[in-house]
Amino acid sequence: MESIATKVAVLMAVKNGATYLPEQLDSILHQKQCLVSLIVSDDFSADSSTEYLQKYSADKSNITLLPNTLSFGSAAKNFYRLILDAEIDDFDYIAFADQDDIWCPDKLIRHIQLAREHNADGVSSNVIAFWPDGREKLLDKAQPQRELDFLFESAGPGCTFLMTPWLINKLREHLLDENSPAKEATLHDWLTYAVCRANGRKWIIDSVPSVKYRQHQTNVVGANVGITAKWTRLQKLKQRWYRDEVIKITKVCYKISAHSELGQLIKLLENKNIISQLQLLCYIPKVRRKLSDRFLLAGAILTSLF
């Protein structure tokens, strides 16, 4: 008897992506050994994205274009709309997709197998960043997870994420909760990883790259490679962006997790004085997966950049 193919809903946020959509759509819809349905939210693109998607999907029953409602203004809010509005009840897994990457042909089936093998509610992976001039670089996000890393970083680029319906429904609960800062989180992938881990569920970070991660001027985050990228992130530190995001994520997780340290951590993050900064240093071993990131965070705390 033939086994029934795994059904995956791929949630794609689009904004002015006409240049990249043909290659990305092809890589998603030709995934091996699973049934893919693509659900797209286009944030009032000013280029030909809307027209291309309408034409491309006209004869394809496995592509759904959500109707335009209001402008979201950011990729995260577009993904939050997808999480809230996409019909996922009939699917085994849900994936996020950016408009401009290229998926490896076995991306989904490999992650499905990992999720089943480890009884995980989330899977992500390393990626290969690539640039218009032909350069490529492995972005390694697969260091061992730390006790509280989900409060301070994502599990990698959201374009690699595969999740269970349980996790998507948990995200919906937080996004619909008027008293939760979840919907104000700037990065949907970080929030997703945090909600999973705070609930005590398992997340797997695969060392095998699953996506070619396109780099260009309009990346929301992109690869932290080169002087310009590092300068941009330094400015975000100085403007308190990172600390504010950590506070939002920690507050979301505080409502979920029984972890005894989260309440104290929120107090330290909200009261930036010498004592609280020194106390924050005690958390360094728990909150970043990469050793070099732990050193950088310690330096940022000591110099009040964080």
C-alpha positions in Angstrom: 0.0 0.0 0.0 1.4 3.4 -1.0 2.0 5.9 1.8 0.2 9.2 1.6 2.6 12.1 0.8 3.2 14.7 3.5 1.3 17.9 2.9 3.1 21.2 3.5 1.7 24.7 3.4 4.3 27.2 2.4 3.6 30.8 3.6 5.2 33.3 1.4 5.4 37.1 2.0 5.8 39.2 -1.1 6.7 42.9 -1.6 8.2 44.1 -4.9 9.8 40.7 -5.7 9.0 40.3 -9.4 12.7 40.0 -10.3 13.2 36.9 -8.1 9.8 35.2 -8.0 10.1 32.9 -11.0 13.2 31.2 -9.7 11.9 31.0 -6.1 8.5 29.7 -7.1 10.0 27.0 -9.2 12.2 25.8 -6.4 9.3 25.7 -3.9 6.8 23.9 -6.2 9.3 21.3 -7.3 10.2 20.0 -3.8 10.8 16.2 -3.7 8.5 13.7 -2.0 5.8 16.0 -0.5 2.7 17.8 -1.6 3.3 21.6 -1.5 0.6 24.2 -1.3 1.7 27.8 -1.6 -0.1 30.6 0.3 1.0 34.1 -0.7 0.4 37.5 0.8 1.4 40.4 -1.4 1.9 43.7 0.4 0.7 46.0 -2.3 3.8 45.6 -4.5 4.6 48.5 -6.7 6.3 46.4 -9.4 4.7 43.6 -11.4 4.7 41.0 -8.6 0.9 41.0 -8.2 0.3 40.6 -12.0 2.9 37.8 -12.2 1.5 35.9 -9.3 -2.0 36.1 -10.7 -0.9 34.9 -14.1 1.4 32.1 -12.6 -1.3 30.8 -10.3 -4.2 31.0 -12.7 -4.1 27.3 -13.6 -2.6 25.9 -10.4 -4.9 24.7 -7.7 -2.1 24.5 -5.1 -1.4 28.3 -5.0 -3.6 30.6 -3.0 -3.3 34.4 -3.2 -4.7 36.0 -0.1 -6.7 39.2 -0.9 -5.1 42.6 -0.3 -6.4 44.1 2.9 -4.2 46.9 4.3 -0.5 47.7 3.9 1.6 45.9 6.4 4.8 47.9 6.0 7.2 45.2 7.1 8.0 41.6 6.2 7.2 40.5 9.8 3.7 42.0 9.8 3.1 40.4 6.4 4.1 37.0 7.9 1.9 37.6 10.9 -1.0 38.1 8.5 -0.2 34.8 6.9 0.0 33.1 10.3 -3.4 34.5 11.3 -5.2 34.1 8.0 -3.8 31.0 6.2 -5.9 27.9 6.3 -3.6 25.2 7.7 -5.9 22.6 9.2 -5.4 20.1 6.4 -1.6 20.2 6.5 1.1 18.2 8.2 3.7 21.0 8.3 4.0 24.7 7.6 7.0 26.5 6.2 8.0 30.1 5.7 9.3 31.4 2.4 10.9 34.6 1.4 10.3 35.8 -2.2 13.9 36.0 -3.3 15.7 32.8 -2.3 16.3 29.4 -4.0 15.3 26.2 -2.1 17.3 23.0 -2.4 15.1 20.3 -4.0 15.1 18.2 -0.8 14.7 21.0 1.7 11.2 20.1 2.9 11.5 16.3 2.9 14.8 16.4 4.8 13.3 18.7 7.4 10.2 16.6 7.7 12.3 13.6 8.4 14.3 15.5 11.0 11.1 16.7 12.7 9.7 13.2 12.8 12.9 11.6 14.0 13.3 14.0 16.9 9.7 14.7 17.6 10.4 18.4 17.0 7.9 21.2 16.4 10.4 23.3 14.5 13.3 22.7 12.2 15.7 25.2 10.6 19.1 25.0 8.9 22.2 26.7 7.7 22.1 28.5 4.4 24.4 29.5 1.6 24.4 33.3 1.2 25.0 34.4 -2.4 25.6 37.7 -4.0 24.9 39.1 -7.6 28.7 39.0 -8.3 28.8 35.2 -7.8 30.2 35.1 -4.3 28.9 32.5 -1.9 29.4 31.9 1.8 28.1 29.3 4.3 26.2 30.9 7.2 26.6 28.6 10.1 23.7 28.8 12.6 23.9 25.2 13.8 25.9 25.6 17.0 24.5 23.7 20.0 21.5 25.4 21.5 21.9 27.2 24.9 19.4 27.3 27.8 18.1 30.7 26.9 19.4 31.4 23.4 15.8 31.8 22.1 15.5 35.1 24.1 18.5 36.6 22.3 18.5 35.2 18.8 16.6 33.3 16.2 17.3 29.7 15.1 18.6 31.0 11.7 16.9 32.6 8.7 13.1 32.2 8.7 13.2 31.1 5.1 14.5 27.7 6.4 11.8 27.1 9.0 9.5 24.1 9.0 6.9 24.0 11.8 4.0 21.9 13.0 0.4 23.2 13.0 0.6 23.1 16.8 3.3 25.8 16.8 1.5 28.0 14.2 -1.6 27.8 16.3 0.4 28.8 19.4 1.8 31.8 17.5 -1.8 32.8 16.5 -2.7 32.8 20.2 0.0 35.3 21.0 -0.6 37.5 18.0 -4.3 37.7 18.9 -3.6 38.5 22.5 -4.0 42.3 22.9 -1.8 42.2 26.1 1.1 40.5 24.4 4.0 42.3 22.7 4.2 39.4 20.2 2.8 41.4 17.2 5.3 44.2 17.8 8.3 41.8 17.5 10.3 43.0 14.4 11.5 39.5 13.4 8.8 36.8 12.9 11.4 34.0 12.8 12.9 34.9 16.1 9.4 35.1 17.7 8.5 31.7 16.2 11.6 30.1 17.6 11.1 31.7 21.0 7.5 30.5 21.3 8.5 27.0 20.5 11.4 26.8 23.0 9.5 28.7 25.8 6.8 26.0 25.6 9.4 23.4 26.2 9.1 22.0 22.7 12.0 20.7 20.6 13.7 22.6 17.8 16.3 21.1 15.5 18.9 23.3 13.7 20.3 21.3 10.8 23.9 21.9 9.7 23.1 20.9 6.1 22.2 24.1 4.1 18.7 24.0 2.7 18.4 27.4 1.0 20.5 29.6 -1.3 20.0 32.9 0.6 20.0 35.8 -1.8 21.8 39.0 -0.7 20.8 42.4 -2.1 20.1 45.9 -0.9 16.6 45.3 0.2 17.2 42.4 2.6 15.4 43.0 5.9 18.3 41.4 7.8 20.6 39.5 5.5 24.0 37.9 6.1 26.2 39.6 8.7 29.1 39.6 6.3 31.4 42.5 5.5 32.1 46.0 7.0 28.8 47.5 5.9 26.6 44.8 7.4 28.6 44.9 10.7 28.3 48.7 10.8 24.5 48.5 10.3 24.2 46.1 13.2 26.4 48.2 15.4 24.1 51.2 14.8 21.1 49.1 15.8 22.9 48.2 19.0 23.6 51.9 19.7 20.0 52.8 19.0 18.8 50.2 21.5 17.0 48.2 18.8 18.4 44.8 19.9 17.8 45.3 23.6 14.2 46.4 22.9 13.6 43.3 20.8 15.1 41.0 23.5 12.7 42.7 26.0 9.7 42.0 23.8 10.6 38.4 23.2 11.4 37.8 26.8 8.0 39.3 27.9 6.2 37.0 25.4 8.1 34.0 26.8 7.5 35.0 30.4 3.8 34.4 29.9 4.6 30.9 28.6 7.6 29.5 30.3 8.0 28.2 33.9 11.6 29.2 33.8 12.4 31.0 37.0 14.9 33.4 35.6 12.8 35.2 33.0 11.1 37.6 35.4 14.5 38.7 36.8 15.9 39.0 33.3 13.1 41.4 32.3 13.9 43.6 35.3 17.6 43.7 34.5 16.9 44.5 30.8 14.4 47.3 31.7 16.7 49.0 34.3 19.9 49.9 32.6 22.3 50.8 35.4 25.7 49.6 36.4 24.4 46.9 38.7 21.9 45.4 36.2 24.6 45.5 33.4 27.0 43.6 35.6 24.3 41.1 36.5 23.5 40.6 32.8 27.0 39.3 32.3 26.0 36.2 34.3 23.6 35.3 31.5 26.2 35.4 28.7 26.9 31.6 28.7 23.2 30.9 28.3 22.0 33.3 25.7 24.0 33.0 22.5 25.0 29.8 20.7 28.2 31.0 19.0 31.3 31.6 21.2 32.3 34.7 19.3 28.8 36.1 19.8 29.0 35.6 23.5 32.3 37.6 23.6 30.7 40.4 21.5 27.6 40.5 23.7 29.8 40.7 26.8 31.7 43.6 25.3 28.5 45.4 24.3 27.1 45.0 27.9 30.4 46.4 29.4 30.5 49.4 27.1 26.7 50.0 27.4 26.1 49.4 23.7 23.6 46.8 24.8 
